[in-house]
Amino acid sequence: MKKITTVIFAMLLVACQRSEAPREEDTPDIEEVIAFYSEILNEYTLANQIFQDAVNNSGDAILNAEIALTNKVRNGKTDPILTIEPFDLETFPKTITINYGSGTLCRDGITRSGVISIVSTGWYNQPGSVHTSTFINFYDEIFKVEGTQIIENFGENADGNLEFGVKVENGVISTQDGISIAFDEDGIRTWIAGADTPMDIWDDEYLLDSFQYGVGSNGVAYLLVFDQPLHFDLLPRDIKSGIIDLEIGDLSDIEINYNNKTYTILGVTKSFN
């Protein structure tokens, strides 16, 4: 993917350095330090998963809208309600509203509620099309989702795989019990499996190469870059491989390794499921 410019990278590092976080030398109990940073790491992982899920469900909704307009088979009983305006195949931009009501159990096993509104300049598989999503009282399970998500179809890469640009601007994940995670992203998703069923995203696999940054519930900033792109399966919902390098507050050299399901903080490596 495109590299972060020096100026942007420097600005993000300054933002990270302003946050208050315990240093290893200030805290005698290393396990306490690891627990502190692990909590922030877990919040990042949660925010990343929720916003990637939003891409999946928005893409599915846009494809279902196209299916509905071409009178193809669609909609199971667990699908959210779609509203398409204008209701034709040719007119763009088009607004597609996904209404999950008070709660809809989705195909990935997650219950969602509220509304996602998508403004699309073309159909999902059309190169150059841009899909801008906003969230209206929208929840992924207990997590309220806010912000703007922009998906752009970049067309095929040199390997013949479709690439999509994914941005999150002013993203926030929050709960009533005090979790509040700010999240911004600029990345590329490469479609590596499922192309033979272009109207069904749920058998897809993709690679995500990205940089992401934000602030956790405790006010500590984080910044991350992908050392190795993440390999996502949509169903079952899983990250198969990839390596992420993080900076949390003043602490760098934190790693999440999905190849062997470990994370490393202060030189201590632990496993996760």
Order of alpha helices (4+ residues) and beta strands (2+ residues): alpha-alpha-beta-beta-beta-beta-beta-beta-beta-beta-beta-beta-beta-beta-beta-beta
